């Protein structure tokens, strides 16, 4: 395989719009709104939160006794008489030791409780987001990197978990300690309190400036982390293509670029958040110096006792320490808010159009399908289907052919309501699909796609995915009909062989045979085969086609295929192109018209229009 040289290769990992990936720098979101949403989710853990609040209040009350007891202990020393009240000192020291022990017990209990609460919250958020992902339309997955979505579900929610466990009660405790210390300082000395408050405006300004700068970088850090996960996921999944086209260095360069971008954002986020703690210490030391100097002057003038000064200085330290703690928590708070914004962005995505309040059940389906003046566009600008209409009788076999992007798969996506029409109506047995319950509607279809999807589990589990209640005999019968039984029985454990979604322990053709087996097991009245035999050899294809004749009896079948052997016996062939049904009829009728279908067939057969052989192929899917 030739090296691509300087050819520009699409960059992996970013959100995709219209087939192209776009990259952008997120602006800082509404941190207050995000925090409020987190608190509302937090409220679901009512009893545990209430207990944590009670413990926090008790802990703050115990903490506020430390400076007072220290001041009382100092006052047991009488300088004038050079004596000490030993009994009172022993009592105060005992109370102080008991207070410290109680503080340790409360802190330990709070830590355990908040670990339980935070993990319950994370479990709830993960379940909510995963449930949300099941309800989102295909458009979301077509326009978002899978790796980035996985990063939101794992890394971002983990950030929220660690932040909650570390900071929630600490933040509440810090706020209460600040308020309690302020009240005690006022009681001890209003003059010294004014001196201690000189630095508070500096703290407010400093926090606001750094928070504004830091939030931007933490948001960028989470975004680029998701982008990096996207590159990893896509490069591993498509590693064969990376190797086949000699793109290892290019992929590595993409990784280096995004990794460097992540390093830049993370470094700046850490630097800006790191500024806060040292500057807060400087401000607190300035406050301590002011209080100490003024307290010394007041003591000399006889306006305040030494024990009171000792208590006040400790309270002032206690007043400043929570502010330092908040500064220390700044890093994780900013990171968790950035992660929460990304999680909530997914939670706010529009879901599939809900069923109408009076939606009907499908009932017994015959398979009559009608499109009436249907229009559809993926982007709202360029129409893919433009006023198309057709009617399919029950039990008919319909083949859809046309060029790439003509709208063949779009027709079946609209029929199954993976997307809704922009205008017009689609009817099954005379009932509009919009008036039917979506879950009930999709039971009408058995689908085999060109891109097979297997899930981690046994071969039998993957076939049974179409009908979880199917017995082992029914599973094997379906595999026999799809001609999958011979290769399954050659596997080490037969139907109990473990397979995974993206592994290569099965060939592409074998994986497709398993998908076809699902279709046999499903027994739905409408069958959709989107290039279902494109990955099997000619001999296997003939065997499958023989089995499919049995499968399609009495069922309305839509075939999207380009092999003449697959489509020529269809009851109706529709040539899709330019947003319309260009031609329709049987194979013989369309060949007689010598239009677009005729040209495709002649091209596939390797014959020119003048009867001479030529080396061209039918337009690929």
C-alpha positions as CSV (number, residue, x, y, z in Angstrom):
1,X,0.0,0.0,0.0
2,X,1.4,3.3,-1.0
3,X,2.1,6.0,1.5
4,X,-0.3,8.9,1.4
5,X,2.6,11.4,1.7
6,X,1.3,14.9,2.4
7,X,-2.3,14.1,1.7
8,X,-4.4,15.7,4.5
9,X,-6.2,13.0,6.5
10,X,-9.3,13.8,8.5
11,X,-8.6,14.4,12.2
12,X,-10.2,11.9,14.5
13,X,-12.0,12.5,17.7
14,X,-14.0,15.7,17.2
15,X,-17.7,16.2,16.8
16,X,-18.9,15.4,13.3
17,X,-21.2,17.6,11.4
18,X,-22.3,16.6,7.9
19,X,-19.5,14.1,7.6
20,X,-16.8,16.6,8.5
21,X,-15.3,17.0,12.0
22,X,-15.4,20.5,13.6
23,X,-13.2,21.8,16.4
24,X,-13.9,24.7,18.6
25,X,-12.9,26.2,21.9
26,X,-15.7,26.1,24.4
27,X,-16.6,29.3,26.2
28,X,-17.0,29.2,29.9
29,X,-20.6,28.1,30.8
30,X,-22.8,29.3,33.6
31,X,-21.1,27.9,36.7
32,X,-23.9,29.1,39.0
33,X,-26.5,27.3,36.9
34,X,-24.4,24.1,36.8
35,X,-23.8,24.2,40.5
36,X,-27.5,24.7,41.2
37,X,-28.4,21.7,39.0
38,X,-25.8,19.6,40.9
39,X,-27.3,20.7,44.2
40,X,-30.8,19.6,43.0
41,X,-29.5,16.2,42.2
42,X,-27.7,16.2,45.5
43,X,-31.1,16.7,47.1
44,X,-32.2,13.2,46.2
45,X,-29.9,11.9,49.0
46,X,-32.1,13.6,51.6
47,X,-31.6,11.6,54.8
48,X,-27.8,11.2,54.3
49,X,-27.4,14.9,53.5
50,X,-29.5,15.8,56.6
51,X,-27.2,13.7,58.8
52,X,-24.1,15.2,57.2
53,X,-25.5,18.7,57.9
54,X,-26.1,17.8,61.5
55,X,-22.6,16.4,61.9
56,X,-21.2,19.5,60.2
57,X,-23.0,21.8,62.6
58,X,-21.8,19.8,65.6
59,X,-18.3,19.7,64.2
60,X,-18.3,23.5,63.6
61,X,-19.6,24.0,67.2
62,X,-16.8,21.8,68.6
63,X,-14.2,23.6,66.5
64,X,-15.3,27.0,67.7
65,X,-14.6,25.9,71.3
66,X,-10.9,25.4,70.6
67,X,-9.8,29.1,70.6
68,X,-12.0,29.8,73.7
69,X,-10.5,26.9,75.7
70,X,-7.0,27.9,74.6
71,X,-7.6,31.5,75.8
72,X,-9.0,30.2,79.1
73,X,-5.9,28.0,79.5
74,X,-3.6,31.0,79.0
75,X,-5.6,32.9,81.7
76,X,-4.9,30.2,84.3
77,X,-1.3,31.6,84.5
78,X,-1.2,34.6,86.8
79,X,1.8,36.8,85.8
80,X,1.4,39.1,88.8
81,X,1.6,36.3,91.4
82,X,3.6,34.0,89.2
83,X,1.2,31.1,90.0
84,X,-1.0,28.8,88.0
85,X,-4.4,27.3,88.7
86,X,-3.4,23.7,88.1
87,X,-6.9,22.2,88.7
88,X,-8.6,24.6,86.3
89,X,-5.8,24.1,83.8
90,X,-6.1,20.3,83.9
91,X,-9.9,20.6,83.5
92,X,-9.5,22.9,80.5
93,X,-6.9,20.7,78.9
94,X,-9.1,17.6,79.4
95,X,-12.0,19.4,77.7
96,X,-9.7,20.5,74.9
97,X,-8.5,16.9,74.4
98,X,-12.1,15.7,74.4
99,X,-13.1,18.3,71.9
100,X,-10.2,17.3,69.6
101,X,-11.2,13.6,69.9
102,X,-14.9,14.5,69.1
103,X,-13.8,16.6,66.1
104,X,-11.8,13.6,64.7
105,X,-14.7,11.2,65.2
106,X,-17.1,13.7,63.5
107,X,-14.7,14.2,60.6
108,X,-14.3,10.5,60.1
109,X,-18.0,9.9,60.1
110,X,-18.6,12.7,57.7
111,X,-15.9,11.3,55.3
112,X,-17.6,7.9,55.3
113,X,-21.1,9.4,54.9
114,X,-20.1,11.7,52.0
115,X,-18.2,8.8,50.2
116,X,-21.5,6.9,50.3
117,X,-23.5,9.9,49.2
118,X,-21.1,10.9,46.3
119,X,-21.0,7.3,44.9
120,X,-24.8,7.0,45.1
121,X,-25.0,10.4,43.2
122,X,-22.5,9.2,40.6
123,X,-24.4,6.0,40.1
124,X,-27.6,8.0,39.6
125,X,-26.0,10.4,37.2
126,X,-24.4,7.5,35.2
127,X,-27.7,5.7,35.0
128,X,-29.5,8.9,34.0
129,X,-27.0,9.7,31.3
130,X,-26.9,6.2,29.9
131,X,-30.7,6.1,29.9
132,X,-30.7,9.4,28.1
133,X,-28.3,8.0,25.5
134,X,-30.9,5.3,24.7
135,X,-33.5,7.9,24.1
136,X,-31.5,10.2,21.8
137,X,-32.1,10.1,18.1
138,X,-29.6,8.8,15.6
139,X,-28.7,12.4,14.7
140,X,-26.9,12.8,18.0
141,X,-24.6,9.8,17.3
142,X,-24.1,11.0,13.7
143,X,-22.8,14.4,14.9
144,X,-20.8,13.5,18.1
145,X,-17.6,11.7,18.6
146,X,-18.2,8.3,20.3
147,X,-15.0,8.7,22.3
148,X,-16.0,12.1,23.6
149,X,-19.4,10.8,24.6
150,X,-17.7,7.9,26.5
151,X,-15.4,10.5,28.2
152,X,-18.4,12.4,29.5
153,X,-20.0,9.2,30.8
154,X,-16.8,8.1,32.6
155,X,-14.1,10.8,33.2
156,X,-16.4,13.8,33.6
157,X,-18.7,12.0,36.1
158,X,-15.6,10.7,38.0
159,X,-14.5,14.3,38.4
160,X,-17.8,15.2,39.8
161,X,-17.6,12.2,42.2
162,X,-14.1,13.1,43.5
163,X,-15.1,16.8,44.0
164,X,-18.2,16.0,45.9
165,X,-16.5,13.5,48.2
166,X,-13.7,15.9,49.0
167,X,-15.3,19.3,49.0
168,X,-19.0,19.3,49.8
169,X,-19.0,18.9,53.5
170,X,-15.7,20.7,53.7
171,X,-17.2,23.7,51.9
172,X,-20.2,23.8,54.1
173,X,-18.0,23.4,57.2
174,X,-15.7,26.1,56.0
175,X,-18.6,28.6,55.5
176,X,-20.1,27.8,58.9
177,X,-16.7,28.1,60.6
178,X,-16.1,31.5,59.0
179,X,-19.5,32.7,60.2
180,X,-19.0,31.3,63.7
181,X,-15.5,32.6,64.0
182,X,-16.7,36.1,62.9
183,X,-19.4,36.1,65.6
184,X,-16.9,35.0,68.3
185,X,-14.4,37.6,67.2
186,X,-17.0,40.3,67.4
187,X,-17.9,39.2,71.0
188,X,-14.2,39.2,72.1
189,X,-13.2,42.5,70.4
190,X,-15.0,44.6,67.8
191,X,-11.8,46.7,67.2
192,X,-9.6,43.7,66.5
193,X,-12.4,42.3,64.3
194,X,-12.2,45.4,62.1
195,X,-8.5,44.9,61.8
196,X,-9.0,41.2,60.7
197,X,-11.6,42.2,58.1
198,X,-9.3,44.6,56.3
199,X,-8.1,41.8,54.0
200,X,-11.6,40.4,53.1
201,X,-12.1,42.6,50.1
202,X,-8.7,41.5,48.8
203,X,-9.8,37.9,49.1
204,X,-13.1,38.5,47.2
205,X,-11.3,40.3,44.3
206,X,-8.6,37.7,44.1
207,X,-11.1,34.8,44.0
208,X,-13.2,36.4,41.4
209,X,-10.3,37.1,39.0
210,X,-8.7,33.7,39.3
211,X,-12.1,31.9,39.1
212,X,-12.9,33.7,35.9
213,X,-9.6,32.8,34.3
214,X,-9.4,29.3,35.6
215,X,-12.8,28.2,34.6
216,X,-12.0,28.8,30.9
217,X,-9.0,26.5,31.1
218,X,-10.7,23.8,33.1
219,X,-13.5,23.8,30.5
220,X,-10.9,23.5,27.7
221,X,-9.2,20.7,29.7
222,X,-12.3,18.6,29.8
223,X,-13.1,19.2,26.2
224,X,-9.7,18.3,24.9
225,X,-9.7,15.2,27.2
226,X,-12.9,14.1,25.5
227,X,-11.3,14.8,22.1
228,X,-8.3,12.8,23.0
229,X,-10.5,9.9,24.0
230,X,-12.2,10.2,20.7
231,X,-8.9,9.8,18.8
232,X,-7.9,6.8,21.0
233,X,-11.3,5.1,20.4
234,X,-11.3,5.7,16.6
235,X,-7.7,4.8,16.0
236,X,-8.0,1.5,18.0
237,X,-11.3,0.6,16.3
238,X,-9.9,1.5,12.8
239,X,-6.3,0.2,13.4
240,X,-6.4,-2.0,10.4
241,X,-7.1,1.0,8.1
242,X,-4.4,3.0,9.9
243,X,-1.9,0.2,9.2
244,X,-3.1,-0.4,5.7
245,X,-2.7,3.2,4.6
246,X,0.6,3.8,6.5
247,X,-1.1,6.4,8.7
248,X,0.6,5.4,11.9
249,X,2.8,8.5,12.1
250,X,-0.1,10.8,11.0
251,X,-2.3,9.3,13.7
252,X,0.5,9.6,16.3
253,X,0.9,13.3,15.2
254,X,-2.8,13.9,15.7
255,X,-2.5,12.4,19.1
256,X,0.5,14.5,20.0
257,X,-1.3,17.7,18.8
258,X,-4.4,17.1,21.0
259,X,-2.3,15.8,23.8
260,X,-0.2,19.0,23.7
261,X,-3.4,21.0,23.7
262,X,-4.6,19.1,26.7
263,X,-1.2,19.7,28.4
264,X,-1.5,23.4,27.7
265,X,-5.0,23.7,29.1
266,X,-4.2,21.5,32.1
267,X,-1.0,23.4,32.9
268,X,-2.7,26.8,32.7
269,X,-5.7,25.5,34.8
270,X,-3.3,24.2,37.5
271,X,-1.2,27.4,37.4
272,X,-4.2,29.7,37.8
273,X,-5.7,27.6,40.5
274,X,-2.3,27.3,42.1
275,X,-2.0,31.1,42.3
276,X,-4.8,31.2,44.8
277,X,-3.4,29.3,47.7
278,X,-0.1,31.2,48.1
279,X,-1.7,34.6,47.6
280,X,-4.3,33.6,50.2
281,X,-1.6,32.8,52.7
282,X,0.1,36.1,52.1
283,X,-3.2,37.9,52.8
284,X,-3.9,35.8,55.9
285,X,-0.5,36.5,57.2
286,X,-1.1,40.2,56.6
287,X,-4.3,39.9,58.6
288,X,-2.5,38.1,61.4
289,X,0.2,40.8,61.5
290,X,-2.4,43.5,61.8
291,X,-4.3,41.7,64.6
292,X,-1.1,40.9,66.5
293,X,0.2,44.4,66.4
294,X,-3.1,46.0,67.3
295,X,-3.7,43.4,70.0
296,X,-0.3,44.1,71.6
297,X,-1.0,47.9,71.6
298,X,-4.4,47.3,73.3
299,X,-2.9,44.9,75.8
300,X,-0.2,47.5,76.8
301,X,-3.0,50.1,77.2
302,X,-4.8,47.6,79.5
303,X,-7.9,47.4,77.2
304,X,-7.7,43.6,76.6
305,X,-6.3,40.6,78.4
306,X,-3.5,38.3,77.1
307,X,-5.9,35.3,77.1
308,X,-8.4,37.2,75.1
309,X,-5.7,38.1,72.6
310,X,-4.6,34.4,72.4
311,X,-8.3,33.4,71.8
312,X,-8.8,36.1,69.2
313,X,-5.6,35.3,67.2
314,X,-6.7,31.6,67.1
315,X,-10.2,32.7,66.0
316,X,-8.7,34.9,63.3
317,X,-6.6,31.9,62.1
318,X,-9.8,29.9,62.2
319,X,-11.5,32.6,60.2
320,X,-8.8,32.6,57.5
321,X,-8.1,28.8,57.4
322,X,-11.5,28.0,55.8
323,X,-10.8,30.6,53.1
324,X,-7.5,28.8,52.4
325,X,-9.4,25.5,52.3
326,X,-11.8,26.9,49.8
327,X,-8.8,28.0,47.7
328,X,-7.4,24.5,48.0
329,X,-10.7,23.1,46.8
330,X,-10.7,25.5,43.9
331,X,-9.0,23.1,41.5
332,X,-11.4,20.2,42.0
333,X,-14.4,22.4,42.1
334,X,-13.6,24.0,38.8
335,X,-12.8,20.7,37.2
336,X,-16.0,19.1,38.4
337,X,-18.1,22.1,37.2
338,X,-16.5,21.8,33.8
339,X,-17.3,18.1,33.7
340,X,-20.8,18.7,35.0
341,X,-21.4,21.2,32.2
342,X,-20.4,18.6,29.6
343,X,-22.7,16.0,31.2
344,X,-25.6,18.3,31.4
345,X,-25.1,19.3,27.8
346,X,-25.9,15.7,26.8
347,X,-28.7,15.5,29.3
348,X,-30.2,18.6,27.6
349,X,-30.1,17.1,24.1
350,X,-33.5,16.7,22.4
351,X,-34.8,13.2,22.7
352,X,-36.6,11.2,20.0
353,X,-40.0,12.7,19.3
354,X,-42.3,11.2,22.0
355,X,-45.3,9.1,21.2
356,X,-48.5,11.0,20.8
357,X,-50.8,10.9,23.8
358,X,-53.3,8.8,21.9
359,X,-50.7,6.7,20.1
360,X,-52.1,3.3,18.9
361,X,-50.7,-0.1,19.1
362,X,-49.8,-1.7,15.7
363,X,-51.8,-4.8,16.1
364,X,-51.5,-7.6,13.5
365,X,-49.5,-6.2,10.6
366,X,-50.0,-7.4,7.0
367,X,-47.1,-5.3,5.6
368,X,-48.9,-2.7,3.4
369,X,-46.5,0.2,3.2
370,X,-47.2,3.6,1.6
371,X,-45.2,6.8,1.3
372,X,-47.3,9.9,0.6
373,X,-45.5,13.0,-0.7
374,X,-42.6,12.5,1.8
375,X,-39.8,15.1,2.1
376,X,-36.8,14.8,4.3
377,X,-33.5,16.6,4.9
378,X,-30.7,15.7,7.5
379,X,-29.5,19.3,7.9
380,X,-32.7,21.2,7.1
381,X,-31.1,22.7,4.0
382,X,-30.3,20.1,1.4
383,X,-33.2,17.7,0.7
384,X,-32.4,14.0,0.5
385,X,-36.0,13.0,-0.4
386,X,-38.2,15.4,-2.2
387,X,-41.9,14.7,-2.5
388,X,-41.6,10.9,-3.0
389,X,-44.7,8.7,-3.1
390,X,-45.1,4.9,-3.6
391,X,-47.2,2.0,-2.4
392,X,-46.0,-1.5,-1.6
393,X,-48.5,-4.3,-1.4
394,X,-48.3,-6.8,1.5
395,X,-45.8,-9.6,0.9
396,X,-44.0,-7.8,-1.9
397,X,-40.2,-7.9,-2.3
398,X,-38.9,-4.3,-3.1
399,X,-35.4,-3.6,-4.2
400,X,-34.0,-0.1,-3.7
401,X,-31.1,0.8,-6.0
402,X,-29.2,4.0,-6.8
403,X,-26.0,5.9,-6.4
404,X,-24.3,6.5,-3.1
405,X,-26.2,9.1,-1.0
406,X,-29.3,8.8,-3.2
407,X,-31.5,8.2,-0.2
408,X,-32.0,4.4,-0.2
409,X,-31.1,3.9,3.4
410,X,-32.9,7.1,4.3
411,X,-36.2,5.5,3.1
412,X,-35.9,2.6,5.5
413,X,-34.7,4.9,8.3
414,X,-37.9,6.9,7.9
415,X,-40.0,3.8,7.7
416,X,-38.6,2.5,11.0
417,X,-38.8,6.1,12.5
418,X,-35.1,6.3,13.2
419,X,-35.8,9.8,11.8
420,X,-39.1,11.6,11.3
421,X,-40.2,13.1,8.0
422,X,-40.1,16.9,7.4
423,X,-43.4,16.6,5.6
424,X,-45.7,14.0,4.1
425,X,-46.9,10.8,5.7
426,X,-45.8,7.2,5.9
427,X,-48.4,4.5,6.5
428,X,-48.3,0.9,7.5
429,X,-51.6,-1.0,6.9
430,X,-53.2,2.4,6.4
431,X,-52.0,3.8,9.8
432,X,-49.6,6.7,10.0
433,X,-46.4,5.7,11.7
434,X,-46.5,8.9,13.7
435,X,-49.8,7.7,15.3
436,X,-48.2,4.4,16.4
437,X,-46.3,3.7,19.5
438,X,-42.6,3.7,18.5
439,X,-41.6,0.6,20.5
440,X,-44.6,-1.3,19.1
441,X,-43.8,-0.1,15.6
442,X,-40.2,-1.4,15.6
443,X,-41.4,-4.9,16.5
444,X,-42.8,-4.9,12.9
445,X,-39.3,-4.9,11.4
446,X,-36.4,-7.3,11.2
447,X,-33.3,-5.5,10.1
448,X,-30.0,-6.6,8.7
449,X,-27.5,-3.8,8.1
450,X,-24.3,-3.7,6.0
451,X,-22.3,-2.8,9.2
452,X,-22.9,-5.7,11.6
453,X,-23.2,-5.2,15.3
454,X,-22.3,-7.9,17.8
455,X,-22.3,-7.6,21.5
456,X,-20.0,-9.2,24.1
457,X,-21.5,-12.6,24.9
458,X,-22.0,-16.0,23.4
459,X,-22.9,-16.8,19.8
460,X,-26.3,-17.9,21.0
461,X,-26.8,-14.7,23.0
462,X,-26.1,-12.6,19.9
463,X,-28.6,-14.5,17.8
464,X,-31.1,-14.4,20.6
465,X,-30.8,-10.6,20.8
466,X,-33.7,-10.5,18.3
467,X,-35.9,-12.5,20.7
468,X,-34.6,-13.0,24.2
469,X,-37.3,-15.6,24.9
470,X,-36.2,-17.9,22.1
471,X,-35.1,-21.4,23.0
472,X,-31.8,-23.0,22.1
473,X,-33.6,-25.1,19.4
474,X,-35.1,-21.9,17.9
475,X,-31.7,-20.2,17.9
476,X,-30.0,-23.1,16.1
477,X,-32.9,-23.4,13.6
478,X,-32.5,-19.7,12.7
479,X,-28.7,-20.3,12.3
480,X,-29.3,-23.3,10.1
481,X,-31.7,-21.3,7.8
482,X,-29.0,-18.5,7.5
483,X,-26.3,-21.1,6.8
484,X,-24.4,-20.0,9.9
485,X,-24.7,-23.3,11.7
486,X,-21.7,-25.0,9.9
487,X,-19.1,-22.4,10.9
488,X,-20.6,-22.0,14.4
489,X,-20.2,-25.8,15.0
490,X,-16.6,-25.5,13.9
491,X,-15.8,-23.0,16.7
492,X,-14.2,-24.4,19.9
493,X,-17.4,-24.1,22.0
494,X,-20.0,-23.9,19.2
495,X,-22.9,-21.7,20.2
496,X,-21.3,-21.0,23.6
497,X,-18.3,-19.4,22.0
498,X,-17.7,-15.9,23.4
499,X,-17.5,-13.0,20.9
500,X,-17.1,-9.3,21.4
501,X,-18.3,-6.3,19.5
502,X,-15.1,-5.1,17.9
503,X,-12.9,-8.1,18.0
504,X,-11.6,-10.0,14.9
505,X,-12.2,-13.5,16.2
506,X,-14.9,-13.8,13.5
507,X,-14.6,-12.8,9.8
508,X,-16.8,-10.0,8.4
509,X,-18.8,-12.6,6.5
510,X,-19.3,-14.8,9.6
511,X,-20.5,-11.7,11.6
512,X,-22.9,-10.9,8.9
513,X,-24.3,-14.5,8.9
514,X,-25.0,-14.0,12.6
515,X,-26.9,-10.8,11.8
516,X,-28.9,-12.7,9.2
517,X,-29.7,-15.4,11.8
518,X,-31.2,-12.7,14.0
519,X,-33.5,-11.7,11.2
520,X,-34.6,-15.3,10.8
521,X,-35.3,-15.6,14.5
522,X,-37.2,-12.3,14.7
523,X,-40.0,-13.3,12.3
524,X,-41.2,-9.8,11.9
525,X,-43.8,-9.0,9.1
526,X,-41.5,-6.5,7.4
527,X,-37.9,-7.4,6.5
528,X,-35.2,-4.8,5.8
529,X,-31.9,-6.0,4.2
530,X,-29.4,-3.2,3.7
531,X,-26.6,-4.9,1.7
532,X,-27.1,-7.9,3.9
533,X,-25.0,-10.2,1.6
534,X,-22.3,-7.8,0.7
535,X,-19.6,-9.4,2.9
536,X,-20.1,-13.1,2.0
537,X,-18.7,-15.1,-0.8
538,X,-20.7,-15.9,-3.9
539,X,-21.3,-19.6,-2.9
540,X,-22.5,-18.6,0.6
541,X,-24.6,-15.8,-0.9
542,X,-26.5,-18.3,-3.1
543,X,-27.2,-20.4,-0.1
544,X,-28.4,-17.4,1.9
545,X,-30.6,-16.3,-1.0
546,X,-32.2,-19.7,-1.1
547,X,-32.9,-19.5,2.6
548,X,-34.2,-15.9,2.2
549,X,-36.8,-16.9,-0.3
550,X,-38.3,-18.9,2.6
551,X,-37.8,-16.1,5.0
552,X,-39.5,-13.5,2.7
553,X,-42.6,-15.6,2.0
554,X,-45.6,-13.7,3.3
555,X,-43.4,-10.8,4.4
556,X,-42.9,-7.3,2.9
557,X,-39.2,-7.1,2.2
558,X,-37.0,-4.1,1.3
559,X,-33.7,-5.0,-0.3
560,X,-30.9,-2.4,-0.6
561,X,-28.4,-4.1,-2.8
562,X,-26.4,-3.7,-6.0
563,X,-25.7,-7.3,-7.0
564,X,-27.9,-8.2,-9.9
565,X,-28.4,-11.7,-8.5
566,X,-30.0,-10.2,-5.4
567,X,-32.4,-7.7,-6.9
568,X,-33.4,-9.1,-10.3
569,X,-36.2,-11.3,-8.9
570,X,-37.8,-8.6,-6.8
571,X,-41.4,-7.8,-7.3
572,X,-40.6,-4.1,-7.6
573,X,-37.3,-2.3,-8.3
574,X,-37.2,1.4,-7.5
575,X,-34.3,3.5,-8.7
576,X,-33.7,6.3,-6.2
577,X,-31.8,9.5,-7.3
578,X,-32.0,13.3,-7.1
579,X,-34.3,13.0,-4.2
580,X,-37.0,11.2,-6.2
581,X,-38.0,7.8,-7.4
582,X,-36.5,8.0,-10.9
583,X,-37.8,4.6,-12.2
584,X,-39.8,1.7,-10.9
585,X,-40.9,-1.6,-12.2
586,X,-39.8,-5.2,-12.5
587,X,-36.3,-6.1,-13.8
588,X,-37.7,-6.9,-17.2
589,X,-39.7,-3.7,-17.4
590,X,-36.8,-1.5,-16.4
591,X,-34.4,-3.2,-18.8
592,X,-36.9,-2.6,-21.6
593,X,-37.0,1.2,-20.7
594,X,-33.2,1.3,-21.1
595,X,-32.9,4.1,-18.5
596,X,-30.7,4.5,-15.4
597,X,-31.4,0.9,-14.2
598,X,-30.5,-0.5,-17.6
599,X,-27.2,1.4,-17.6
600,X,-26.3,0.1,-14.1
601,X,-27.1,-3.5,-15.0
602,X,-25.1,-3.4,-18.2
603,X,-22.2,-1.7,-16.4
604,X,-22.2,-4.4,-13.7
605,X,-22.3,-7.2,-16.2
606,X,-19.1,-5.7,-17.7
607,X,-20.7,-4.9,-21.1
608,X,-20.8,-1.5,-22.8
609,X,-24.1,-0.1,-24.1
610,X,-23.0,-1.2,-27.6
611,X,-22.6,-4.8,-26.4
612,X,-18.8,-4.7,-26.0
613,X,-17.1,-5.8,-22.8
614,X,-15.8,-3.1,-20.5
615,X,-14.2,-3.1,-17.0
616,X,-16.6,-1.0,-15.0
617,X,-18.6,-1.8,-11.9
618,X,-22.0,-1.1,-10.6
619,X,-22.0,2.1,-8.4
620,X,-21.1,0.9,-4.9
621,X,-23.4,1.3,-1.9
